[in-house]
Amino acid sequence: MKSFTQHPYSINETYIQHFKFASKHSVLFILTGLALLTHGVFPFFFEKTASKFVINMYNKMLSRRKNIIRTSSKIISNRDPEYFI
């Protein structure tokens, strides 16, 4: 059971909170991938979708990281934002 809760706890989340966040964003990644496939075939569709998604996701990760560091009672090293997904 510890292996399921260790990472979520390290970023001040419950298992359910972490699952919801990861599930929601995995669906968004899949949808963005489908938009990119469509864009590959029809370059006039979804011209800025991937760029907007990447920028939005990066900003979410930075915001999330700042929130985790601010609210954490643990000392968190300077890790890359993607660790906090």
C-alpha positions in Angstrom: 0.0 0.0 0.0 2.9 2.4 0.7 4.0 2.3 -2.9 0.6 3.7 -3.9 0.7 6.6 -1.4 4.3 7.5 -1.0 4.6 9.8 -4.0 1.2 11.5 -3.6 2.0 12.1 0.1 5.4 13.6 -0.9 3.6 16.3 -2.9 0.9 16.9 -0.2 -1.9 15.0 -1.9 -4.0 12.0 -1.1 -4.0 9.0 -3.5 -7.4 10.1 -4.8 -6.4 13.7 -5.4 -3.3 12.5 -7.3 -5.3 10.0 -9.3 -7.9 12.6 -10.4 -5.1 15.1 -11.4 -3.2 12.4 -13.4 -6.3 11.0 -15.0 -7.6 14.4 -16.1 -4.3 15.4 -17.7 -3.7 12.0 -19.3 -7.0 12.5 -21.2 -5.9 16.0 -22.2 -2.6 14.6 -23.5 -4.5 12.0 -25.6 -6.9 14.6 -27.0 -4.0 16.9 -27.8 -2.3 13.9 -29.6 -5.4 13.3 -31.7 -5.4 17.0 -32.6 -1.8 16.8 -33.6 -2.5 13.7 -35.8 -5.4 15.7 -37.4 -3.1 18.7 -37.9 -0.5 16.4 -39.6 -3.1 15.5 -42.2 -4.9 18.8 -42.4 -2.4 21.5 -41.5 -5.1 24.2 -41.4 -6.7 22.5 -38.4 -5.5 22.9 -34.8 -2.6 25.2 -35.8 -1.9 26.3 -32.2 -3.5 23.6 -30.1 -0.3 21.8 -29.2 1.6 24.9 -28.4 -1.1 26.2 -26.2 -1.4 22.9 -24.4 2.3 22.7 -23.7 2.5 26.3 -22.4 -0.7 25.7 -20.3 0.7 22.4 -18.8 4.1 23.9 -18.1 2.4 26.8 -16.2 0.2 24.4 -14.3 3.3 22.4 -13.2 5.1 25.6 -12.1 2.1 26.8 -10.2 1.7 23.4 -8.6 5.3 23.2 -7.7 5.2 26.6 -6.0 2.1 25.6 -4.1 3.7 22.3 -3.0 6.9 24.0 -1.8 4.9 26.8 0.0 2.5 24.4 1.8 5.0 21.5 2.5 6.4 21.0 5.9 9.2 19.0 4.3 12.2 20.5 2.7 11.8 19.9 -1.1 14.9 20.0 -3.2 15.1 22.0 -6.4 13.5 19.3 -8.7 12.2 19.7 -12.2 8.5 20.6 -12.4 7.5 17.4 -14.1 8.3 15.5 -10.9 5.3 17.1 -9.3 2.7 15.6 -11.7 
